[in-house]
């Protein structure tokens, strides 16, 4: 039994009380997820398209909104100690949850392959420019994919250890790089190029970078000792993790006039630290993609142990990276984001306001086969997300919040709440009517 708990990741059950973690564990993991090169790319774009003060302020505001959304989703995970896919089993029913788990699994598997390709491309550049060593991108994709797969195989506890050790090193290296940048270069007072970002559009981009990740927050927060631990870890982990690299990238891009982070490291004579940052940043972020993907597929392939399932999925994703999924899969992932985005709003509405399906879980009752009202809310959320998403992935007919994924979250939340409340009132009315008839018959 003890051995099973060591290797088990509790993919299909609640995390046992004695294995739950304090806030620092989850905080480290969430900061590590936020520290990646996609955040660097966004920071460079904002630096080129906005004044410095507006760029930094937009990052802080966007990260604050994102942290609040993620924290709300995390509370559901901390309260149930279930993964996102297991939560959807109760909210959508057994069959609805399987559909979600497949879509989520494919999406995150695709992101794993894309991030591996991103890692390989940047690693190829820095090795060639700094050390004049040319290693084929496909070989680097294979190495990177297998490396990032290792921690996901052993689940959350391995990701936790990687994050606790790597986050201080990553933050230290990046702050040291910023120090050298500002010491040797000044930030110019320049006018952003024409066609840059408005303050609102910049906030939207900051939120968009992790909005779908909000949906899968229970995969991390289910390990929390308490809701308080989950709230502290998620709010500060997301806020700091999402904003740290973006702001550093803004400052360094402004100072050095380039959006190529690897070029900045090489120019400063920090090629080896640059490789270390590239490897750790992508490793800590990408291993969580495979981890959540395997949790999703665990609900579908119930006869395969999660460890073996993770190995199979990791090999598939690595092969896709080697074959060049980095160049082909982005548009498909945008479509999958349309499908995933509303889920967080729906289970949050069910947990906080409707409560019907979570009462089944609390009473240790089996989940329903299908929860129709949740499916309706899901369809409504997907439709609105599709209509507000930019072409070619969507139709871009109108905009609600200017972040299409956030539109889906809000619509899913509203429809789930309204339908759930209406059906509860209807059930209560029917029960009162039945009781009244029974009392009248008894009186006769």
ABEGO torsion letter per residue (X at the ends): XAAAAAABAGAABBBBAAABBBAAAAAAAAAAAABBAAAAAAAAAAAAABBAAAAAAAAAAAAAAAAAAAAAAAAAAAAAGBBAAAAAAAAAEAAAAAAAAAAAAAAAAAAAAAAAAAAAAAAAAAAAAAAGBBBBAAAAAAAAAAAAAAAAAAEAAAAAAAAAAAAAAAAAAAAAAAAAAAAABBBBBBBBBBGBBBAAAAAAAAAAAAAAAAAAAAAAAAABABAAAAAAAAAAAAAAAAAAAAAAAAAAAAAAGBABAAAAAAAAGAAAAAAAAAAAAAAAAAAAAAAAAAAAAAAABAABBAAAAAAAAAAAAAAAAAAGAAAAAAAAAAAAAAAAAAAAAAAAAAAAAAGAAAAAAAAGBBBBABBAAAAAAAAAAAAAAAAABBOAABAGABBAAGBAAAAAAAAAAAAAAAAAAAAAAAAAAAAAAAAAAAAAAAAX
